[in-house]
Amino acid sequence: MTRLTSALDPHEPAYAARRATTLARLAEIGAEHAKALAGGGERYTARHRARGKLLPRERIELLVDPDTPFLELSPLAAWGSEYPVGASMVTGIGVVEGVECVITANDPTVRGGASNPWTLKKALRANEIARVNRLPCIGLVESGGADLPSQKEVFVPGGALFKDLTRLSAAGVPTLAVVFGNSTAGGAYVPGMSDHVVMVKERAKVFLGGPPLVRMATGEQADDESLGGADMHARTSGLADHLAVDEYDALRQARRIVARLNHRKAYADPSAGLPPVYDPEELLGLVPEDLRIPFDPREVVARMVDASDFDEFKPLYGAGLVTGWAELHGWPVGILANAAGVLFSEESQKAAQFIQLANQRDIPLLFLHNTTGYMVGARYEQGGIIKHGAQMINAVANSRVPHLSVLLGASYGAGHYGMCGRAYDPRFLFAWPSAKAAVMGPQQLAGVLSIVARASAAAKGQPYDEDADAALRAAVEGQIEAESLPLFLSGRLYDDGVIDPRDTRTVLGICLSAIHTAPVEGVRGGFGVFRM
């Protein structure tokens, strides 16, 4: 066994300071997450309960198997926007009757569960996860449809939700809708396009147009039940496959449907694997507050992988990028982790070779980000940094094994791409509270703009205003700093969630297990041209 050794001293003052900073950031993120948990607030939650209804997370808790984890995804969606944190929907991965499923649940306490632009983005991301990992998709539906004031941003792209449902079904990925309340207008197509539909008696209302719209359009007088009640759909229209007497019965029936899906993992689930030798609690004090200070990612790996056992690949070449093989909860994984902020030619070529090897062996890849990007300067340009960086990005872009990414520290510039950022379609991407992602660091970006402004003034023969320059630098640094932080990025769904470092092993274990519901197969020679 090639067990990693640790040089981390949890008793030193610097460690304590780093730990305190991480805990403060976690508290800040927790306060924002609490807003999503609160839904529409006390008033609307109380009104919902007074109607004898469960909240979305309570429905999920009753749906999933007892004592199994539910990995909530994108909980901070819409943060920093005009819409409530959480985007009026809960999405995630849970185990139902032993089957891993993607679960979505409208939050009817937030504007009746209506979909705003961020709800749409969050739902589409959940559908994508279901599709690529072949996970059954269960929708817990109670929504008034599109949030009408924002219809211009929802209507046109919103059709993709229904397209996704039909394509999931066509691909053999089961879809199930459990309707607890309103599912109106375009929302009626959610049960309409699902493989299986359960409706709650006297509660579910599914129609293209409610009584006011029908009266306006046709002059017909009709009530909710005759237009779209659960009993009517179960007995007359045939839209409802199962009629439930209440919410608890609906969730019981949904579990029985999943039990009969005959939906199995492509690969057998191996043993859970031995826990790491080192305490994951120590991950709290690992990342410096100043991301320009490097840290050894092996310390992260040692507290994450099974038995802290790691076989490093090319340890003496391209030492700024750590690569190697391990297992995580029994699943094999290849790891690429930045040991120094900058990626040189050697690191880039090493990464390209390692990614090819993982594809030959059908092993998923895990990218641990802490990079300021590819090296610049005359010496490095002449040495071929562009073509070598392109080799790494080529390998990442054309690799077919599943990718997972975790932003630990910095993730700047093209280094974000080379380490499989969001644009390169990792199956899952998470961030630590210490992470930052942007085109470059705030100070560097502000400095570049200052140099350009100085050169422009000099070319025009004009004096340069130093006070204006200082104000420009401060404003730009503040803007870029704010826009590179995890809350901002997670609010825009550039990741699947900001996670507590101590939970990294658990989160990645759930993701690796979900990934193996679909075949894991690498590319064989299908990479683009590697420039030599």
C-alpha positions in Angstrom: 0.0 0.0 0.0 1.4 3.4 -1.0 -0.1 5.4 2.0 0.4 9.1 1.9 2.2 10.8 4.8 1.1 14.1 6.2 3.1 17.2 7.2 0.1 19.1 8.4 0.4 20.3 12.0 -3.1 21.1 13.4 -1.6 22.7 16.5 0.3 25.5 14.8 -1.1 29.1 15.0 -1.3 29.4 11.2 -3.5 26.3 11.0 -5.8 27.7 13.6 -6.1 31.0 11.7 -6.9 29.2 8.4 -9.5 27.0 10.2 -11.2 30.0 11.7 -11.4 31.7 8.3 -13.0 28.6 6.8 -15.5 28.3 9.6 -16.5 31.9 9.2 -17.1 31.4 5.5 -19.1 28.3 6.1 -21.3 30.3 8.6 -21.9 33.0 5.9 -22.8 30.4 3.3 -25.0 28.6 5.9 -26.9 31.8 6.5 -27.7 32.1 2.8 -28.6 28.4 2.6 -31.1 29.0 5.5 -33.0 31.4 3.2 -33.6 28.6 0.7 -34.7 26.3 3.6 -37.1 29.0 4.7 -38.9 29.0 1.4 -41.4 31.8 1.1 -41.1 32.7 4.7 -43.1 32.0 7.9 -46.4 33.4 6.6 -46.6 31.3 3.4 -45.2 28.2 5.1 -47.9 28.4 7.8 -50.6 28.8 5.2 -49.2 25.8 3.3 -49.2 23.7 6.4 -52.7 24.9 7.3 -53.9 23.2 4.1 -52.5 19.9 5.4 -49.6 19.9 3.0 -46.0 18.9 3.4 -43.0 21.1 2.5 -40.8 20.0 -0.4 -37.9 18.7 1.7 -40.4 16.8 3.9 -41.8 15.2 0.8 -38.3 14.2 -0.3 -37.5 12.8 3.1 -40.5 10.5 2.9 -39.7 9.5 -0.6 -36.1 8.4 -0.1 -35.0 5.3 1.7 -34.6 5.7 5.5 -31.1 6.6 6.7 -29.8 7.3 3.2 -28.3 10.6 2.3 -29.9 13.2 0.0 -27.3 15.2 -2.0 -29.0 18.6 -2.6 -27.8 20.3 -5.7 -27.6 24.0 -6.5 -29.2 25.1 -3.2 -27.9 28.7 -3.6 -29.3 29.2 -7.1 -30.5 32.7 -7.8 -28.3 34.2 -5.0 -27.6 37.8 -5.7 -30.5 38.1 -8.1 -34.0 39.6 -7.7 -35.4 36.2 -7.0 -35.4 34.2 -3.7 -32.3 32.0 -2.9 -33.0 28.5 -4.0 -35.1 29.5 -7.0 -38.3 28.0 -5.6 -37.2 24.5 -6.3 -35.2 21.7 -4.6 -33.1 19.3 -6.7 -30.8 16.5 -5.8 -29.9 12.9 -5.8 -31.5 10.4 -3.4 -31.9 6.6 -3.1 -35.5 5.3 -3.6 -36.1 1.6 -3.1 -32.3 1.1 -3.6 -32.3 3.0 -6.9 -30.4 6.3 -7.2 -32.7 8.9 -8.6 -32.6 12.6 -9.5 -35.4 14.3 -7.5 -36.9 17.7 -8.2 -39.5 19.3 -6.0 -41.3 22.7 -6.5 -41.5 24.9 -3.4 -45.1 26.1 -3.4 -44.5 28.5 -0.5 -42.4 30.7 -3.0 -44.9 32.4 -5.3 -46.9 29.3 -5.6 -43.9 27.3 -6.9 -43.9 29.4 -10.1 -40.8 29.1 -12.3 -38.5 32.1 -12.7 -35.4 32.1 -14.9 -33.2 30.5 -12.2 -35.8 27.8 -11.5 -35.5 26.9 -15.2 -31.7 26.8 -15.2 -31.8 24.6 -12.0 -34.4 22.2 -13.4 -32.5 21.9 -16.7 -29.3 21.1 -14.8 -31.1 18.4 -12.9 -32.4 16.9 -16.2 -28.9 16.9 -17.6 -27.5 15.0 -14.6 -30.3 12.5 -15.0 -29.5 12.1 -18.7 -25.8 11.6 -18.6 -25.8 9.4 -15.6 -29.0 7.5 -16.6 -30.7 8.2 -13.3 -34.5 7.9 -13.0 -36.0 11.4 -12.7 -38.8 11.9 -10.1 -40.6 15.3 -10.1 -42.6 16.3 -7.0 -44.9 18.8 -8.7 -46.8 21.7 -7.3 -46.4 24.8 -9.4 -48.5 27.5 -11.0 -46.3 27.4 -14.1 -44.2 30.3 -15.3 -43.7 33.4 -13.1 -45.6 35.7 -15.4 -43.7 38.9 -14.8 -40.5 37.1 -16.0 -42.2 35.2 -18.8 -39.9 36.8 -21.4 -37.0 35.0 -19.9 -38.8 31.7 -19.2 -41.2 31.0 -22.0 -38.9 30.5 -25.0 -36.1 28.4 -23.2 -38.6 26.7 -20.9 -39.7 24.4 -23.7 -36.5 22.5 -23.1 -38.0 21.0 -19.9 -40.6 19.1 -21.9 -38.1 18.2 -24.5 -35.8 16.7 -21.8 -38.6 14.6 -20.4 -39.4 13.0 -23.8 -35.7 12.4 -24.6 -35.1 10.9 -21.2 -38.0 8.5 -21.8 -36.7 7.7 -25.3 -33.3 6.9 -23.9 -34.8 4.4 -21.5 -34.4 6.6 -18.4 -37.6 6.4 -16.4 -39.5 9.6 -15.5 -42.1 9.9 -12.8 -44.4 12.9 -11.8 -46.1 13.0 -8.4 -48.6 15.9 -8.5 -49.6 17.4 -5.1 -51.3 20.5 -6.2 -51.5 22.8 -9.2 -49.7 21.9 -12.4 -51.1 24.4 -14.8 -50.5 25.8 -18.3 -47.1 24.6 -19.5 -46.6 22.8 -16.2 -49.4 20.4 -17.3 -46.9 18.9 -19.7 -44.7 17.7 -16.9 -47.1 14.9 -16.0 -48.2 14.7 -19.6 -44.7 13.8 -20.8 -43.7 11.6 -17.8 -43.7 7.8 -18.0 -45.6 7.4 -14.7 -48.0 9.8 -13.0 -49.4 9.8 -9.5 -52.0 12.4 -8.5 -53.3 13.3 -5.0 -57.1 13.1 -4.8 -58.9 16.5 -4.3 -55.5 18.3 -4.3 -53.9 17.8 -7.8 -55.1 20.2 -10.5 -53.7 19.6 -13.9 -55.0 21.7 -16.8 -53.7 23.7 -19.7 -56.1 26.6 -18.7 -57.8 27.2 -15.4 -61.4 28.2 -15.1 -60.7 32.0 -15.6 -58.7 31.4 -18.8 -61.3 28.9 -20.1 -64.1 31.4 -19.5 -62.1 34.2 -21.2 -61.1 32.0 -24.2 -64.4 30.1 -24.8 -67.1 31.4 -22.5 -67.4 28.0 -20.9 -68.1 27.9 -17.1 -66.1 25.0 -15.5 -64.8 24.3 -12.1 -61.3 23.0 -11.1 -62.3 19.4 -10.6 -64.1 19.0 -14.0 -61.2 20.7 -15.8 -58.3 19.0 -14.2 -59.0 17.3 -10.9 -57.1 14.1 -10.0 -60.3 12.0 -9.9 -61.2 13.2 -13.4 -57.8 12.4 -14.8 -57.8 8.9 -13.1 -61.3 8.0 -14.3 -61.9 10.0 -17.5 -58.9 11.5 -19.3 -56.5 8.7 -18.2 -53.6 11.1 -17.5 -53.3 9.8 -14.0 -51.9 6.3 -13.7 -52.4 6.2 -9.9 -54.8 8.1 -7.7 -53.5 8.7 -4.1 -55.8 9.4 -1.2 -53.2 11.9 0.4 -49.6 13.0 0.1 -48.3 10.1 2.1 -50.0 7.6 -0.1 -48.7 9.4 -3.2 -45.1 9.1 -2.0 -45.7 5.4 -1.0 -47.0 4.7 -4.5 -44.1 6.5 -6.1 -41.7 4.3 -4.1 -43.5 1.2 -5.4 -43.3 2.4 -9.0 -39.5 2.8 -8.6 -39.3 -0.6 -7.0 -40.8 -2.1 -10.2 -38.7 -0.2 -12.7 -36.1 -3.0 -13.1 -33.5 -0.2 -13.3 -30.2 -1.5 -12.2 -26.6 -0.2 -12.1 -24.5 -1.0 -15.1 -21.7 -2.1 -12.8 -21.9 -3.9 -9.5 -21.3 -1.6 -6.5 -18.0 -2.5 -4.9 -17.3 -2.4 -1.2 -17.4 1.0 0.5 -13.6 1.1 1.0 -11.6 1.9 4.1 -11.8 5.4 5.5 -8.8 7.8 5.2 -6.1 7.4 7.8 -6.1 11.2 8.5 -9.0 13.2 10.0 -11.2 15.0 7.4 -11.8 17.6 10.1 -8.3 18.9 9.4 -9.3 20.0 5.9 -10.8 23.1 7.5 -7.3 24.6 8.2 -5.6 23.6 4.9 -6.2 26.4 2.4 -4.6 29.8 3.1 -6.7 32.9 3.1 -4.3 34.4 0.6 -4.6 32.0 -2.4 -1.2 33.2 -3.7 0.3 31.0 -1.0 0.5 27.4 -2.3 -0.5 24.3 -0.3 0.1 20.6 -0.9 -3.0 19.0 -2.4 -1.7 15.6 -1.2 -2.9 16.7 2.2 -6.4 16.9 0.7 -6.1 13.5 -1.1 -4.8 11.9 2.2 -8.0 12.9 3.9 -10.4 11.9 1.1 -9.4 8.7 -0.6 -9.7 5.1 0.8 -7.1 4.3 3.4 -5.2 7.4 2.3 -3.7 5.1 -0.4 -2.5 7.0 -3.5 -0.2 5.8 -6.3 1.4 9.0 -7.8 2.1 9.2 -11.5 5.2 11.0 -12.7 6.0 12.5 -9.3 9.3 14.0 -10.4 8.1 15.5 -13.7 5.8 18.6 -13.8 5.7 18.7 -10.0 3.3 21.6 -10.0 0.5 19.1 -10.9 0.0 16.0 -8.8 -1.5 13.1 -10.7 -2.2 9.6 -9.5 -4.6 6.7 -8.8 -6.7 5.9 -5.8 -10.1 4.6 -4.8 -12.9 6.5 -3.1 -15.7 4.6 -1.4 -14.4 1.6 -3.4 -14.7 3.4 -6.8 -11.4 3.7 -8.8 -10.5 7.3 -9.6 -7.7 9.2 -11.3 -6.8 12.5 -9.6 -5.3 15.7 -11.0 -4.5 18.3 -8.3 -2.7 21.6 -8.6 0.3 21.7 -6.3 1.5 25.1 -7.5 -0.7 27.8 -8.9 0.9 28.0 -12.3 0.7 25.3 -15.0 3.9 25.0 -17.1 4.5 23.0 -20.2 5.6 20.0 -18.2 2.4 19.9 -16.1 0.3 20.3 -19.2 1.9 17.4 -21.1 1.8 15.2 -17.9 -1.9 16.0 -17.6 -2.6 15.1 -21.2 -0.8 11.7 -20.9 -2.6 10.9 -17.6 -6.0 11.7 -19.0 -5.3 9.4 -22.0 -4.3 6.6 -19.5 -7.5 7.0 -17.6 -9.5 6.7 -20.8 -7.6 3.5 -21.7 -8.5 2.1 -18.3 -12.1 3.4 -18.1 -11.4 5.2 -14.8 -13.3 8.4 -13.8 -11.2 11.6 -13.3 -11.2 14.0 -10.3 -9.8 17.5 -10.8 -8.9 19.4 -7.6 -8.4 23.1 -8.6 -5.9 25.6 -7.3 -4.4 27.3 -10.3 -3.7 30.8 -11.5 -3.6 29.6 -15.1 -0.9 28.8 -17.7 2.5 30.4 -17.4 3.2 33.6 -19.4 6.3 35.3 -20.6 8.7 35.3 -23.5 10.7 32.2 -22.3 7.5 30.2 -21.9 5.9 31.3 -25.1 9.0 30.3 -27.0 9.0 27.0 -25.1 5.5 26.2 -26.5 3.2 26.9 -23.5 0.3 27.5 -25.9 0.5 24.2 -27.7 1.2 22.3 -24.5 -1.7 23.9 -22.7 -3.8 23.1 -25.8 -2.8 19.5 -25.4 -4.1 19.4 -21.9 -7.4 21.2 -22.9 -7.7 18.9 -25.9 -7.4 15.9 -23.7 -10.0 17.2 -21.2 -12.4 18.2 -23.9 -12.3 14.9 -25.7 -12.0 12.5 -22.7 -15.1 10.4 -22.3 -14.7 9.0 -18.8 -16.8 10.9 -16.2 -15.1 14.0 -14.8 -15.6 15.4 -11.3 -14.3 18.8 -10.3 -13.8 20.5 -6.9 -12.6 24.1 -6.7 -10.4 24.2 -3.6 -8.6 27.5 -4.1 -8.0 29.7 -7.2 -9.3 28.6 -10.6 -8.2 31.4 -12.9 -7.9 31.9 -16.7 -7.4 29.0 -19.1 -6.3 26.9 -16.1 -10.0 26.7 -15.1 -10.6 25.2 -18.6 -7.7 22.8 -18.4 -8.8 21.6 -15.0 -12.3 20.8 -16.4 -14.3 23.9 -15.4 -18.1 24.1 -16.0 -17.8 24.7 -19.7 -16.0 21.3 -20.1 -19.0 19.4 -18.8 -17.9 17.7 -15.7 -20.6 15.3 -14.4 -20.5 17.3 -11.1 -18.6 20.4 -10.0 -18.4 21.6 -6.4 -16.6 24.4 -4.6 -15.1 24.9 -1.2 -15.8 28.1 0.6 -12.2 29.1 -0.1 -12.6 28.9 -3.8 -12.4 31.7 -6.4 -12.9 31.6 -10.1 -12.4 34.4 -12.6 -10.4 35.3 -15.8 -7.6 36.3 -13.5 -6.9 37.5 -9.9 -8.4 40.9 -8.9 -5.1 42.6 -8.5 -3.7 41.3 -11.8 -6.8 42.3 -13.7 -6.9 45.8 -12.2 -3.2 46.1 -12.9 -3.6 45.2 -16.5 -6.3 47.8 -17.0 -4.1 50.4 -15.3 -1.2 49.6 -17.7 -3.4 49.8 -20.7 -4.9 53.1 -19.5 -1.3 54.5 -18.9 -0.2 53.5 -22.4 -3.3 55.1 -24.0 -2.6 58.4 -22.2 1.0 58.3 -23.2 0.2 57.6 -26.8 -2.1 60.7 -26.8 0.5 62.8 -25.0 -1.8 63.4 -22.1 -0.9 63.5 -18.4 -2.0 60.5 -16.4 -4.4 61.0 -13.5 -3.0 59.0 -10.6 -6.0 59.6 -8.3 -8.3 58.3 -11.0 -6.0 55.3 -11.5 -6.2 54.4 -7.8 -10.0 54.7 -7.9 -10.1 52.5 -11.0 -7.9 49.9 -9.4 -10.0 49.8 -6.2 -13.3 49.6 -8.1 -12.1 46.8 -10.4 -10.5 44.8 -7.6 -13.7 45.1 -5.6 -15.9 44.0 -8.5 -13.7 41.0 -9.6 -13.3 39.9 -6.0 -17.1 39.9 -5.4 -17.7 38.1 -8.7 -15.2 35.4 -8.1 -16.5 34.2 -4.7 -18.4 30.9 -4.3 -21.8 32.5 -3.4 -21.8 34.6 -6.6 -20.7 31.6 -8.8 -23.1 29.1 -7.1 -25.9 31.6 -7.4 -25.4 31.4 -11.2 -25.2 27.6 -11.2 -21.6 27.7 -12.3 -21.2 24.9 -9.7 -23.5 22.3 -8.2 -23.0 23.6 -4.7 -20.6 25.0 -2.1 -19.7 22.1 0.2 -18.1 21.9 3.6 -14.5 20.5 3.0 -15.2 17.8 5.7 -18.0 16.5 3.5 -15.9 16.2 0.3 -15.4 12.4 0.6 -19.1 11.8 1.1 -20.3 14.1 -1.6 -17.8 12.6 -4.2 -18.7 9.1 -3.1 -22.4 9.8 -3.8 -21.5 11.2 -7.2 -19.2 8.3 -8.1 -21.9 5.8 -7.2 -24.5 7.8 -9.3 -22.1 8.0 -12.2 -21.7 4.2 -12.3 -25.4 3.8 -13.1 -24.4 4.4 -16.7 -21.5 2.6 -18.4 -18.1 4.1 -17.8 -16.1 4.0 -21.0 -13.1 6.0 -22.1 -12.3 7.2 -25.6 -9.9 5.1 -27.6 -7.8 7.3 -29.8 -10.5 9.8 -30.4 -8.6 12.9 -29.3 -8.0 15.9 -31.5 -4.6 16.6 -33.1 -1.9 17.1 -30.4 0.5 19.8 -31.7 4.1 18.6 -31.3 
